[in-house]
Amino acid sequence: MDFSDRLIRGEIVSSYQNLIIDVKFREGDVVPVFCPELDYMRKLYAPGTEVWVTKNRDQRRRLRYECQIVNSGGGLIMVNPNHVDALFEEAFEKGLLSEFDKYDYWDRTDERFATRNINYELSNDKGEKCYVYVVNIYNKIGPNVVFPTVLNFYEMELFNDMRKLRDKGFETVVVLLTTRMDCLNAKFTWDVNPIAAAKIYDEAKNGLKFCCYGCKIDNKSISITQQMKILY
């Protein structure tokens, strides 16, 4: 997936509540930049860190710039969750998602479906169906990217929807996209957010599946490259 807007390189000057950062461009201008995903572990947006941002086309936005990529020092991290759907669709069309080899078609779960919190319905000519939620993960402990770091209200609703679908005999899968290049595996952890971990552990015991894929990232594009092992 190529980024649709030109990425502008800069350096973080300061951070405010892990949601807004001041970025200095090469020309010397310092601008406020919106971070579309909170830095829950408070490790990403340190002063001096290299970032790539895009300029928002919406003239009404108070913050005209949005953060896309952070350079951790060990590799690039795509922090904007708004690209995960495009990444999933591209990889599915190319046959890169081995977890879903038996499915031939995908459809977005929009207002036509009762499952509004789920991203995709996968299907095949046998009538088999799989419902998929896609989310990016990038918080790292040691050599592994870790999850969960947070569980919001919509994801709680999502789990309820998926449970009802499993009761009807359908498969349900959470796809974790590791949007950084410096991790060996993904690891489920109780240490960051025990409440979220307990909920996910309970759902997994009741049939919710998880899979993880790693990505290749540069300052022009990002793509899914390989399946990653999840350590429990």
Residue frames as a rotation matrix with the C-alpha (Angstrom) as fourth column:
MET 1
0.574 0.819 0.000 0.00
0.819 -0.574 0.000 0.00
0.000 0.000 -1.000 0.00
ASP 2
-0.522 -0.704 0.482 1.44
0.689 -0.681 -0.249 3.34
0.503 0.202 0.840 -1.02
PHE 3
-0.353 0.368 -0.861 0.66
0.627 -0.589 -0.509 6.36
-0.694 -0.719 -0.023 1.11
SER 4
0.325 0.607 0.725 -1.77
0.946 -0.219 -0.240 8.53
0.013 0.764 -0.645 -0.83
ASP 5
0.986 -0.020 0.168 -0.28
-0.024 -1.000 0.019 11.79
0.167 -0.023 -0.986 0.45
ARG 6
0.235 -0.971 0.050 3.35
0.041 -0.041 -0.998 12.87
0.971 0.237 0.031 0.44
LEU 7
0.728 -0.073 -0.681 5.12
0.676 0.242 0.696 12.10
0.114 -0.968 0.226 3.71
ILE 8
0.539 -0.498 0.679 7.06
-0.250 -0.865 -0.436 14.99
0.804 0.066 -0.590 5.22
ARG 9
0.106 -0.607 -0.788 10.08
0.759 0.561 -0.331 14.25
0.643 -0.562 0.520 7.40
GLY 10
0.379 -0.013 0.925 10.50
-0.412 -0.898 0.155 16.06
0.829 -0.440 -0.345 10.71
GLU 11
-0.575 -0.595 -0.562 11.77
0.346 0.445 -0.826 15.79
0.741 -0.669 -0.050 14.27
ILE 12
0.491 0.800 -0.346 9.73
0.640 -0.061 0.766 15.86
0.591 -0.597 -0.542 17.46
VAL 13
-0.375 -0.538 0.755 10.36
-0.136 -0.773 -0.619 18.93
0.917 -0.335 0.217 19.59
SER 14
-0.850 0.175 0.497 7.81
-0.508 -0.022 -0.861 18.28
-0.140 -0.984 0.108 22.34
SER 15
-0.631 0.658 -0.411 4.78
0.301 0.695 0.653 16.12
0.716 0.288 -0.636 23.18
TYR 16
-0.661 0.515 0.546 1.50
-0.739 -0.571 -0.356 17.00
0.129 -0.639 0.758 24.88
GLN 17
-0.025 0.688 0.725 -0.46
-0.738 0.476 -0.478 14.21
-0.674 -0.547 0.496 26.63
ASN 18
-0.687 -0.397 0.608 0.75
0.024 0.825 0.565 11.77
-0.726 0.403 -0.557 23.95
LEU 19
0.238 0.848 0.473 -1.86
0.695 0.192 -0.693 13.09
-0.679 0.494 -0.543 21.52
ILE 20
0.987 -0.008 0.158 -0.28
0.102 -0.732 -0.674 16.23
0.121 0.682 -0.722 20.00
ILE 21
0.234 -0.964 -0.122 3.39
0.807 0.122 0.578 16.69
-0.543 -0.234 0.807 19.14
ASP 22
0.744 -0.182 -0.643 5.33
-0.396 -0.895 -0.206 19.70
-0.538 0.408 -0.738 17.94
VAL 23
0.477 -0.545 0.690 7.41
0.726 0.686 0.040 18.74
-0.496 0.482 0.723 14.89
LYS 24
0.251 -0.506 -0.825 10.26
-0.387 -0.834 0.393 20.70
-0.887 0.221 -0.405 13.34
PHE 25
0.924 0.081 0.373 10.67
0.304 0.434 -0.848 20.38
-0.231 0.897 0.377 9.57
ARG 26
0.105 -0.957 0.270 13.94
0.979 0.147 0.140 20.64
-0.174 0.250 0.953 7.70
GLU 27
0.023 -0.033 0.999 13.08
0.569 -0.821 -0.040 24.18
0.822 0.570 -0.001 6.65
GLY 28
-0.892 -0.449 0.055 12.93
0.186 -0.475 -0.860 25.17
0.412 -0.757 0.507 10.31
ASP 29
-0.230 0.890 0.395 9.16
-0.683 -0.436 0.586 25.51
0.694 -0.135 0.708 10.72
VAL 30
-0.999 0.039 -0.011 7.64
0.034 0.657 -0.753 24.00
-0.022 -0.753 -0.658 13.89
VAL 31
-0.364 0.927 -0.092 4.03
-0.676 -0.196 0.710 22.83
0.640 0.321 0.698 13.57
PRO 32
-0.339 0.349 0.874 1.58
-0.740 0.475 -0.477 20.98
-0.581 -0.808 0.098 15.86
VAL 33
-0.585 0.071 -0.808 0.85
-0.588 0.649 0.483 17.44
0.558 0.758 -0.338 14.65
PHE 34
0.335 0.801 0.496 -2.07
-0.942 0.303 0.146 15.22
-0.034 -0.516 0.856 15.61
CYS 35
-0.844 -0.536 -0.001 -1.24
-0.535 0.844 -0.039 11.66
0.021 -0.033 -0.999 16.75
PRO 36
-0.095 0.923 -0.374 -4.13
-0.763 0.173 0.622 9.41
0.639 0.344 0.688 15.66
GLU 37
0.536 0.219 -0.815 -3.25
0.268 0.872 0.411 6.76
0.801 -0.438 0.408 18.26
LEU 38
0.800 -0.204 0.564 -2.33
-0.582 -0.491 0.648 7.40
0.145 -0.847 -0.511 21.89
ASP 39
-0.129 -0.899 -0.418 1.13
-0.336 0.436 -0.835 6.33
0.933 0.033 -0.359 23.04
TYR 40
0.786 0.618 0.023 -0.14
-0.238 0.268 0.933 4.19
0.571 -0.739 0.358 25.91
MET 41
0.670 -0.591 -0.449 3.32
0.739 0.589 0.328 3.04
0.071 -0.551 0.831 26.94
ARG 42
0.953 -0.191 -0.234 4.82
-0.128 -0.957 0.262 6.53
-0.274 -0.220 -0.936 26.61
LYS 43
0.153 -0.942 0.299 7.81
0.360 0.334 0.871 5.46
-0.920 -0.026 0.390 24.54
LEU 44
0.248 0.009 0.969 7.13
0.950 0.196 -0.245 6.70
-0.192 0.981 0.040 21.00
TYR 45
0.643 0.216 0.735 6.94
0.536 -0.812 -0.231 10.48
0.546 0.543 -0.638 20.96
ALA 46
0.413 -0.597 -0.688 10.17
0.726 -0.240 0.644 11.49
-0.550 -0.765 0.334 22.68
PRO 47
0.821 -0.188 -0.540 11.86
-0.349 -0.913 -0.212 14.80
-0.453 0.363 -0.815 21.71
GLY 48
-0.201 -0.942 -0.267 14.45
-0.775 -0.013 0.631 14.26
-0.598 0.334 -0.728 18.98
THR 49
-0.250 0.179 0.952 12.60
0.287 0.952 -0.103 11.30
-0.925 0.248 -0.289 17.44
GLU 50
-0.920 -0.090 -0.382 12.35
-0.337 -0.314 0.887 11.26
-0.200 0.945 0.259 13.64
VAL 51
-0.176 0.926 0.335 8.79
0.267 0.372 -0.889 11.18
-0.947 -0.067 -0.313 12.28
TRP 52
-0.971 0.061 0.232 6.97
0.213 -0.229 0.950 11.37
0.111 0.972 0.209 8.96
VAL 53
-0.383 0.864 -0.326 3.71
0.226 -0.254 -0.940 13.29
-0.896 -0.434 -0.098 8.78
THR 54
-0.541 0.307 0.783 1.12
0.814 -0.040 0.579 14.16
0.210 0.951 -0.228 6.15
LYS 55
-0.944 0.281 -0.171 -0.77
-0.236 -0.940 -0.246 17.39
-0.230 -0.192 0.954 5.61
ASN 56
-0.404 0.879 0.254 -4.52
0.593 0.464 -0.658 17.02
-0.696 -0.115 -0.709 5.97
ARG 57
-0.796 0.125 0.592 -6.57
0.522 -0.353 0.777 18.09
0.306 0.927 0.216 2.97
ASP 58
0.261 0.955 -0.140 -9.49
0.882 -0.177 0.437 19.22
0.393 -0.238 -0.888 5.12
GLN 59
-0.406 -0.445 0.798 -9.10
0.239 -0.895 -0.377 22.98
0.882 0.038 0.470 5.50
ARG 60
0.466 0.700 0.541 -11.46
-0.376 -0.397 0.837 22.95
0.801 -0.593 0.078 8.51
ARG 61
0.595 -0.289 -0.750 -9.11
0.667 0.698 0.260 20.87
0.449 -0.655 0.608 10.65
ARG 62
0.959 -0.253 0.130 -7.43
-0.282 -0.794 0.539 22.89
-0.033 -0.553 -0.833 13.39
LEU 63
0.097 -0.943 0.318 -4.39
-0.350 0.267 0.898 20.61
-0.932 -0.199 -0.304 13.29
ARG 64
0.593 0.194 -0.781 -3.39
-0.781 -0.098 -0.617 20.45
-0.196 0.976 0.093 9.65
TYR 65
-0.229 -0.766 -0.601 -0.76
-0.787 0.509 -0.349 17.70
0.573 0.393 -0.719 10.07
GLU 66
0.785 0.503 0.361 -1.14
-0.617 0.683 0.390 14.06
-0.050 -0.529 0.847 11.11
CYS 67
-0.197 -0.926 0.324 1.56
-0.878 0.313 0.362 11.63
-0.437 -0.213 -0.874 12.24
GLN 68
0.679 0.386 -0.624 2.05
-0.668 0.678 -0.308 8.50
0.304 0.626 0.719 10.12
ILE 69
0.617 -0.569 -0.543 5.45
0.399 0.821 -0.407 6.95
0.678 0.035 0.734 10.92
VAL 70
0.801 -0.452 0.392 7.84
-0.587 -0.470 0.659 7.10
-0.114 -0.758 -0.642 13.87
ASN 71
0.284 -0.799 -0.531 11.49
-0.197 0.493 -0.847 6.01
0.939 0.345 -0.017 13.73
SER 72
0.982 0.187 -0.030 12.10
-0.024 0.281 0.959 4.05
0.188 -0.941 0.281 16.93
GLY 73
0.272 -0.953 0.136 15.85
-0.915 -0.213 0.344 3.92
-0.299 -0.218 -0.929 16.32
GLY 74
-0.518 -0.417 0.747 15.62
-0.237 0.909 0.344 0.20
-0.822 0.001 -0.569 15.58
GLY 75
-0.789 0.301 0.535 13.15
0.614 0.412 0.673 0.52
-0.018 0.860 -0.510 12.73
LEU 76
-0.824 0.528 0.204 10.09
-0.415 -0.809 0.417 2.34
0.385 0.259 0.886 11.44
ILE 77
-0.730 0.677 -0.093 6.68
0.538 0.486 -0.689 2.14
-0.421 -0.553 -0.719 13.15
MET 78
-0.680 0.622 0.389 3.43
0.062 -0.480 0.875 3.00
0.731 0.619 0.288 11.36
VAL 79
-0.937 0.236 -0.258 1.28
0.258 -0.032 -0.966 4.51
-0.236 -0.971 -0.031 14.13
ASN 80
-0.575 0.767 -0.283 -1.77
-0.797 -0.603 -0.016 5.55
-0.183 0.217 0.959 12.11
PRO 81
-0.617 0.347 0.706 -4.55
0.057 0.915 -0.400 2.92
-0.785 -0.207 -0.584 12.44
ASN 82
0.240 0.820 -0.520 -6.51
-0.498 -0.356 -0.791 4.33
-0.834 0.448 0.323 9.50
HIS 83
-0.116 -0.371 -0.921 -4.53
-0.992 0.093 0.087 2.23
0.053 0.924 -0.379 6.99
VAL 84
-0.631 -0.257 0.732 -5.18
-0.457 0.886 -0.082 -1.26
-0.628 -0.386 -0.676 8.39
ASP 85
0.404 0.851 0.336 -8.22
-0.112 0.410 -0.905 -1.93
-0.908 0.328 0.261 6.17
ALA 86
0.712 -0.194 -0.675 -6.31
-0.702 -0.217 -0.679 -1.13
-0.014 0.957 -0.291 2.99
LEU 87
-0.397 -0.915 0.076 -3.44
-0.917 0.398 -0.003 -3.36
-0.028 -0.071 -0.997 4.15
PHE 88
-0.366 0.330 0.870 -5.75
-0.239 0.870 -0.431 -6.27
-0.899 -0.366 -0.239 4.87
GLU 89
0.694 0.718 -0.060 -7.60
-0.211 0.123 -0.970 -5.98
-0.688 0.686 0.237 1.57
GLU 90
0.401 -0.638 -0.658 -4.38
-0.906 -0.169 -0.389 -5.77
0.137 0.752 -0.645 -0.45
ALA 91
-0.625 -0.693 0.359 -2.89
-0.753 0.656 -0.044 -8.81
-0.205 -0.298 -0.932 1.31
PHE 92
-0.051 0.687 0.725 -6.10
-0.155 0.712 -0.685 -10.86
-0.987 -0.148 0.070 0.96
GLU 93
0.813 0.372 -0.449 -6.30
-0.452 -0.085 -0.888 -10.14
-0.368 0.924 0.099 -2.77
LYS 94
0.151 -0.860 -0.488 -2.67
-0.918 0.061 -0.392 -11.25
0.366 0.507 -0.780 -3.17
GLY 95
0.716 0.216 -0.664 -3.21
-0.076 0.969 0.234 -14.46
0.694 -0.117 0.710 -1.20
LEU 96
-0.298 -0.935 0.190 -0.75
-0.259 -0.113 -0.959 -13.48
0.919 -0.335 -0.209 1.54
LEU 97
-0.235 0.300 0.925 -3.03
-0.970 -0.133 -0.204 -14.27
0.061 -0.945 0.322 4.48
SER 98
-0.726 -0.159 -0.669 -2.61
-0.291 0.953 0.089 -18.02
0.623 0.259 -0.738 4.96
GLU 99
-0.890 0.429 0.155 -5.06
-0.068 0.212 -0.975 -18.01
-0.452 -0.878 -0.159 7.86
PHE 100
0.012 0.968 -0.250 -7.86
-0.408 -0.223 -0.885 -17.37
-0.913 0.112 0.393 5.36
ASP 101
-0.849 -0.476 -0.229 -6.85
-0.394 0.282 0.875 -19.59
-0.352 0.833 -0.427 2.44
LYS 102
-0.729 0.581 0.362 -10.22
0.631 0.775 0.027 -21.35
-0.265 0.248 -0.932 2.27
TYR 103
0.256 0.830 -0.495 -12.14
0.455 -0.555 -0.696 -18.09
-0.853 -0.048 -0.520 1.74
ASP 104
-0.267 -0.300 0.916 -12.51
0.960 0.002 0.281 -16.58
-0.086 0.954 0.287 -1.72
TYR 105
0.024 0.424 0.905 -14.38
0.494 -0.792 0.358 -13.32
0.869 0.439 -0.229 -1.16
TRP 106
-0.670 -0.146 -0.728 -14.41
0.722 -0.356 -0.593 -10.40
-0.172 -0.923 0.344 1.23
ASP 107
0.065 0.711 0.701 -17.03
0.517 -0.625 0.585 -7.78
0.854 0.324 -0.408 1.94
ARG 108
-0.870 -0.308 0.384 -17.02
-0.105 -0.647 -0.755 -4.86
0.481 -0.698 0.531 4.33
THR 109
-0.312 0.779 -0.544 -19.52
0.928 0.371 0.000 -5.14
0.202 -0.505 -0.839 7.18
ASP 110
-0.932 0.045 0.361 -21.34
-0.041 -0.999 0.020 -1.84
0.361 0.004 0.932 6.78
GLU 111
-0.592 0.746 0.303 -24.93
-0.751 -0.375 -0.544 -0.84
-0.292 -0.550 0.783 7.57
ARG 112
0.067 0.620 -0.782 -26.25
-0.758 0.541 0.364 -3.91
0.649 0.568 0.506 5.70
PHE 113
-0.206 -0.240 -0.949 -24.91
0.314 0.902 -0.296 -6.10
0.927 -0.359 -0.110 8.49
ALA 114
0.860 0.510 0.016 -25.87
0.103 -0.205 0.973 -6.21
0.500 -0.835 -0.229 12.15
THR 115
0.514 -0.760 -0.398 -22.18
0.823 0.304 0.480 -6.59
-0.244 -0.574 0.782 13.02
ARG 116
0.922 -0.050 0.385 -21.25
0.143 -0.878 -0.456 -2.93
0.361 0.475 -0.803 12.67
ASN 117
0.694 -0.691 0.202 -18.13
-0.589 -0.385 0.710 -3.27
-0.413 -0.612 -0.674 14.86
ILE 118
0.245 -0.582 0.776 -16.59
0.355 0.798 0.487 -5.96
-0.902 0.156 0.402 12.65
ASN 119
-0.309 -0.484 -0.819 -14.49
-0.499 -0.650 0.573 -5.04
-0.809 0.586 -0.041 9.61
TYR 120
-0.521 -0.075 -0.850 -15.02
-0.841 0.213 0.497 -7.90
0.144 0.974 -0.174 7.17
GLU 121
0.465 0.576 0.672 -17.17
-0.467 0.805 -0.367 -10.85
-0.753 -0.143 0.643 6.23
LEU 122
-0.601 -0.654 -0.459 -15.17
-0.777 0.343 0.528 -13.52
-0.187 0.674 -0.715 4.36
SER 123
0.398 0.794 0.459 -16.96
-0.532 0.608 -0.589 -16.26
-0.747 -0.010 0.665 2.45
ASN 124
-0.819 -0.565 -0.101 -16.57
-0.412 0.457 0.789 -19.06
-0.399 0.688 -0.606 -0.09
ASP 125
-0.437 0.655 -0.617 -18.76
-0.746 0.119 0.655 -21.02
0.503 0.747 0.436 -2.49
LYS 126
-0.639 0.188 -0.746 -19.43
0.379 0.921 -0.092 -23.68
0.669 -0.342 -0.660 0.18
GLY 127
0.432 0.851 0.299 -21.34
0.167 -0.402 0.900 -21.13
0.886 -0.338 -0.316 2.24
GLU 128
0.202 -0.446 -0.872 -18.67
0.976 0.168 0.140 -20.92
0.084 -0.879 0.470 4.95
LYS 129
0.608 0.057 0.792 -18.18
0.138 -0.990 -0.034 -17.52
0.782 0.130 -0.610 6.53
CYS 130
-0.081 -0.676 -0.732 -15.61
0.989 0.035 -0.141 -15.83
0.121 -0.736 0.666 8.73
TYR 131
0.852 0.370 0.371 -15.95
0.309 -0.926 0.216 -12.46
0.424 -0.069 -0.903 10.45
VAL 132
0.013 -0.994 -0.106 -12.78
0.935 0.050 -0.351 -10.45
0.354 -0.094 0.930 10.91
TYR 133
0.987 0.082 -0.140 -11.65
0.131 -0.912 0.389 -7.50
-0.096 -0.402 -0.911 13.01
VAL 134
0.303 -0.917 0.260 -8.33
0.765 0.071 -0.640 -5.90
0.568 0.393 0.723 12.01
VAL 135
0.999 -0.045 -0.013 -6.20
-0.027 -0.775 0.631 -3.85
-0.039 -0.630 -0.776 14.41
ASN 136
0.355 -0.935 0.022 -2.60
0.011 -0.019 -1.000 -2.67
0.935 0.355 0.004 14.40
ILE 137
0.955 -0.182 -0.234 -0.24
0.251 0.078 0.965 -3.31
-0.157 -0.980 0.121 17.32
TYR 138
0.492 -0.814 0.307 3.17
0.165 -0.259 -0.952 -1.69
0.854 0.519 0.007 17.80
ASN 139
0.602 -0.310 0.736 3.99
-0.786 -0.395 0.476 -1.49
0.143 -0.865 -0.481 21.52
LYS 140
0.385 -0.611 -0.691 7.16
-0.093 0.719 -0.688 -3.45
0.918 0.329 0.220 22.22
ILE 141
0.678 -0.324 0.660 8.67
-0.694 0.015 0.720 -5.18
-0.243 -0.946 -0.215 25.26
GLY 142
-0.002 -0.771 0.637 12.03
-0.109 0.633 0.766 -6.87
-0.994 -0.068 -0.085 24.70
PRO 143
-0.901 -0.432 -0.029 12.17
-0.085 0.112 0.990 -8.48
-0.425 0.895 -0.137 21.24
ASN 144
-0.615 0.731 0.294 8.38
0.788 0.558 0.260 -8.83
0.026 0.392 -0.920 20.90
VAL 145
-0.690 0.588 0.422 5.44
-0.406 -0.797 0.448 -6.63
0.600 0.137 0.788 20.02
VAL 146
-0.935 0.283 -0.215 2.88
0.340 0.537 -0.772 -6.99
-0.103 -0.795 -0.598 22.83
PHE 147
-0.415 0.881 0.228 -0.88
-0.489 -0.427 0.760 -6.89
0.767 0.204 0.608 23.21
PRO 148
0.383 0.622 0.683 -3.30
0.747 -0.644 0.167 -5.86
0.543 0.446 -0.711 24.62
THR 149
-0.803 -0.593 -0.057 -2.42
0.527 -0.663 -0.531 -2.33
0.277 -0.457 0.846 25.68
VAL 150
-0.767 0.639 -0.060 -6.01
-0.527 -0.680 -0.510 -1.03
-0.366 -0.360 0.858 25.73
LEU 151
-0.721 0.662 0.205 -9.58
0.686 0.642 0.342 -2.28
0.094 0.387 -0.917 25.26
ASN 152
-0.932 0.362 -0.009 -12.20
-0.361 -0.930 -0.069 0.30
-0.033 -0.061 0.998 24.32
PHE 153
-0.274 0.929 0.250 -16.00
-0.473 0.097 -0.876 0.26
-0.838 -0.358 0.412 24.41
TYR 154
0.341 0.417 -0.842 -16.32
-0.937 0.077 -0.342 -0.58
-0.078 0.906 0.417 20.72
GLU 155
-0.494 -0.591 -0.638 -14.09
-0.608 0.759 -0.233 -3.61
0.621 0.273 -0.734 21.10
MET 156
-0.837 0.306 0.453 -16.18
-0.275 0.480 -0.833 -4.80
-0.473 -0.822 -0.317 24.03
GLU 157
0.220 0.948 -0.229 -19.23
-0.663 -0.027 -0.748 -4.58
-0.716 0.317 0.623 21.77
LEU 158
0.023 -0.336 -0.941 -17.26
-0.947 0.294 -0.128 -6.32
0.319 0.895 -0.312 19.04
PHE 159
-0.909 -0.415 0.027 -16.61
-0.396 0.843 -0.364 -9.34
0.128 -0.342 -0.931 21.25
ASN 160
-0.374 0.861 0.345 -20.33
-0.268 0.255 -0.929 -9.61
-0.888 -0.440 0.135 22.00
ASP 161
0.404 0.498 -0.767 -21.13
-0.854 -0.094 -0.511 -9.52
-0.327 0.862 0.388 18.28
MET 162
-0.311 -0.635 -0.707 -18.52
-0.823 0.552 -0.134 -12.17
0.476 0.541 -0.694 17.53
ARG 163
-0.864 0.043 0.501 -19.82
-0.319 0.724 -0.612 -14.43
-0.389 -0.689 -0.612 20.26
LYS 164
0.140 0.990 0.032 -23.29
-0.449 0.092 -0.889 -14.37
-0.882 0.110 0.457 18.68
LEU 165
0.365 -0.074 -0.928 -21.79
-0.924 0.090 -0.371 -15.22
0.111 0.993 -0.035 15.28
ARG 166
-0.742 -0.655 -0.142 -19.89
-0.618 0.751 -0.232 -18.18
0.258 -0.084 -0.962 16.72
ASP 167
-0.505 0.649 0.569 -23.17
-0.308 0.480 -0.821 -19.41
-0.807 -0.590 -0.042 18.18
LYS 168
0.576 0.723 -0.383 -24.47
-0.589 0.041 -0.807 -19.51
-0.568 0.690 0.449 14.60
GLY 169
0.688 -0.342 0.640 -21.53
0.438 0.899 0.010 -21.63
-0.579 0.273 0.768 13.49
PHE 170
0.871 -0.386 0.305 -19.36
0.091 -0.484 -0.870 -18.94
0.483 0.786 -0.386 11.89
GLU 171
0.125 -0.925 -0.359 -15.63
0.974 0.183 -0.134 -18.41
0.189 -0.333 0.924 12.41
THR 172
0.978 0.111 0.176 -14.44
0.077 -0.979 0.189 -15.21
0.193 -0.171 -0.966 14.11
VAL 173
0.236 -0.969 -0.066 -10.86
0.961 0.243 -0.131 -13.91
0.143 -0.033 0.989 13.94
VAL 174
0.894 -0.164 -0.418 -8.97
-0.033 -0.952 0.304 -10.89
-0.448 -0.258 -0.856 15.25
VAL 175
0.548 -0.734 0.400 -6.12
0.737 0.198 -0.646 -10.00
0.395 0.649 0.650 12.87
LEU 176
0.693 -0.445 -0.567 -3.21
0.211 -0.627 0.750 -8.26
-0.689 -0.639 -0.341 14.59
LEU 177
0.742 -0.491 0.456 -1.04
0.440 -0.157 -0.884 -6.26
0.506 0.857 0.099 12.21
THR 178
0.391 -0.711 -0.584 2.44
0.682 -0.203 0.703 -5.60
-0.618 -0.673 0.406 13.59
THR 179
0.874 0.019 0.485 3.16
0.386 -0.633 -0.671 -2.25
0.294 0.774 -0.560 12.01
ARG 180
0.572 -0.817 0.073 6.83
-0.765 -0.499 0.406 -2.18
-0.296 -0.288 -0.911 12.97
MET 181
0.700 -0.326 -0.635 9.84
-0.381 0.582 -0.719 -4.10
0.603 0.745 0.283 11.62
ASP 182
-0.299 -0.930 0.212 11.98
-0.652 0.037 -0.757 -4.75
0.697 -0.365 -0.618 14.71
CYS 183
0.046 0.388 0.920 10.01
-0.922 0.372 -0.111 -7.56
-0.386 -0.843 0.375 16.40
LEU 184
-0.891 -0.420 -0.171 10.50
-0.453 0.844 0.287 -11.33
0.024 0.333 -0.943 16.21
ASN 185
-0.636 0.716 -0.286 7.10
0.653 0.698 0.294 -12.40
0.410 0.001 -0.912 17.51
ALA 186
-0.137 0.671 0.729 3.87
-0.501 -0.682 0.533 -11.08
0.855 -0.292 0.429 19.00
LYS 187
-0.795 -0.189 -0.577 3.26
0.359 0.620 -0.698 -11.78
0.489 -0.762 -0.424 22.68
PHE 188
0.375 0.916 0.142 0.08
0.146 -0.210 0.967 -11.80
0.916 -0.341 -0.212 24.74
THR 189
-0.712 -0.687 -0.147 0.87
0.305 -0.114 -0.946 -10.13
0.633 -0.718 0.290 28.06
TRP 190
0.348 0.785 -0.513 -0.93
0.838 -0.015 0.546 -9.57
0.421 -0.620 -0.662 31.35
ASP 191
-0.285 -0.649 -0.705 1.52
0.934 -0.353 -0.053 -6.87
-0.214 -0.674 0.707 32.45
VAL 192
-0.920 -0.148 0.363 0.40
0.278 -0.900 0.335 -3.81
0.277 0.409 0.869 30.47
ASN 193
-0.456 0.852 0.259 -3.39
-0.845 -0.505 0.174 -3.91
0.279 -0.139 0.950 30.92
PRO 194
-0.978 -0.026 0.208 -4.57
-0.112 0.903 -0.415 -6.83
-0.177 -0.429 -0.886 33.11
ILE 195
-0.176 0.984 0.032 -8.29
-0.250 -0.013 -0.968 -6.02
-0.952 -0.179 0.248 32.65
ALA 196
0.326 0.232 -0.916 -8.03
-0.928 -0.104 -0.357 -6.06
-0.178 0.967 0.181 28.86
ALA 197
-0.641 -0.644 -0.417 -5.89
-0.699 0.715 -0.030 -9.21
0.317 0.272 -0.909 29.01
ALA 198
-0.772 0.409 0.486 -8.49
-0.115 0.662 -0.740 -11.00
-0.625 -0.628 -0.464 31.16
LYS 199
0.255 0.917 -0.306 -11.25
-0.510 -0.142 -0.849 -10.15
-0.822 0.372 0.431 28.69
ILE 200
0.166 -0.269 -0.949 -9.25
-0.968 0.138 -0.209 -11.33
0.187 0.953 -0.238 25.67
TYR 201
-0.864 -0.495 0.092 -8.19
-0.502 0.829 -0.245 -14.51
0.045 -0.258 -0.965 27.50
ASP 202
-0.405 0.807 0.430 -11.83
-0.159 0.401 -0.902 -15.27
-0.900 -0.434 -0.034 28.25
GLU 203
0.477 0.595 -0.647 -12.91
-0.715 -0.166 -0.679 -14.68
-0.511 0.787 0.346 24.62
ALA 204
-0.266 -0.665 -0.698 -10.09
-0.914 0.405 -0.038 -16.88
0.308 0.628 -0.715 23.31
LYS 205
-0.884 -0.011 0.468 -11.21
-0.255 0.849 -0.463 -19.72
-0.392 -0.528 -0.753 25.59
ASN 206
-0.028 0.982 0.186 -14.69
-0.010 0.186 -0.983 -19.37
-1.000 -0.029 0.005 24.07
GLY 207
0.304 0.143 0.942 -13.54
0.753 0.570 -0.330 -19.72
-0.584 0.809 0.066 20.45
LEU 208
0.951 -0.040 -0.305 -12.31
-0.188 -0.861 -0.472 -16.30
-0.244 0.507 -0.827 19.30
LYS 209
0.518 -0.792 0.323 -9.19
0.845 0.534 -0.045 -16.81
-0.137 0.296 0.945 17.16
PHE 210
0.721 -0.412 -0.558 -6.18
-0.292 -0.910 0.294 -14.53
-0.629 -0.049 -0.776 16.86
CYS 211
0.487 -0.683 0.545 -3.53
0.867 0.456 -0.204 -14.33
-0.109 0.571 0.814 14.14
CYS 212
0.565 -0.388 -0.728 -0.71
-0.017 -0.887 0.461 -11.88
-0.825 -0.249 -0.508 13.52
TYR 213
0.612 -0.383 0.692 1.10
0.784 0.183 -0.593 -10.61
0.101 0.906 0.412 10.44
GLY 214
-0.001 -0.735 -0.678 4.25
0.532 -0.574 0.622 -8.53
-0.847 -0.361 0.391 10.13
CYS 215
0.917 0.386 0.101 4.80
0.321 -0.563 -0.762 -5.60
-0.237 0.731 -0.640 7.78
LYS 216
-0.257 -0.926 0.278 7.50
0.960 -0.212 0.182 -4.01
-0.109 0.313 0.943 5.68
ILE 217
0.770 0.528 -0.359 7.62
0.539 -0.839 -0.078 -0.23
-0.343 -0.133 -0.930 6.03
ASP 218
-0.497 -0.847 0.188 9.45
0.868 -0.481 0.124 2.62
-0.015 0.225 0.974 4.35
ASN 219
-0.582 0.234 -0.779 8.73
0.201 -0.887 -0.417 6.32
-0.788 -0.399 0.469 4.01
LYS 220
-0.747 0.374 -0.550 6.59
-0.665 -0.406 0.627 5.76
0.011 0.834 0.552 0.92
SER 221
0.068 0.761 -0.645 4.68
-0.611 0.542 0.576 2.53
0.788 0.355 0.502 1.51
ILE 222
-0.491 -0.141 0.860 3.72
-0.786 0.497 -0.367 -0.28
-0.376 -0.856 -0.355 3.88
SER 223
0.114 0.523 -0.845 2.77
-0.755 0.598 0.268 -3.87
0.646 0.607 0.463 3.10
ILE 224
0.618 0.150 0.772 2.06
-0.645 0.659 0.388 -7.14
-0.450 -0.737 0.504 4.90
THR 225
-0.034 -0.770 -0.637 4.92
-0.947 0.228 -0.225 -9.60
0.319 0.596 -0.737 4.38
GLN 226
-0.558 -0.255 -0.790 4.70
-0.106 0.966 -0.237 -12.64
0.823 -0.049 -0.566 6.68
GLN 227
0.645 0.752 -0.137 2.74
-0.038 0.210 0.977 -14.36
0.764 -0.625 0.164 9.42
MET 228
-0.387 -0.747 0.541 4.12
-0.622 -0.222 -0.751 -13.90
0.681 -0.626 -0.379 12.93
LYS 229
-0.319 0.200 -0.926 3.96
0.539 0.842 -0.004 -16.37
0.780 -0.500 -0.377 15.79
ILE 230
0.266 0.450 0.853 1.87
-0.557 -0.650 0.517 -15.36
0.787 -0.612 0.077 18.82
LEU 231
-0.651 -0.542 -0.531 3.42
0.185 0.564 -0.804 -16.30
0.736 -0.622 -0.267 22.17
TYR 232
0.429 0.848 0.310 1.10
-0.266 -0.210 0.941 -16.91
0.863 -0.486 0.135 25.12
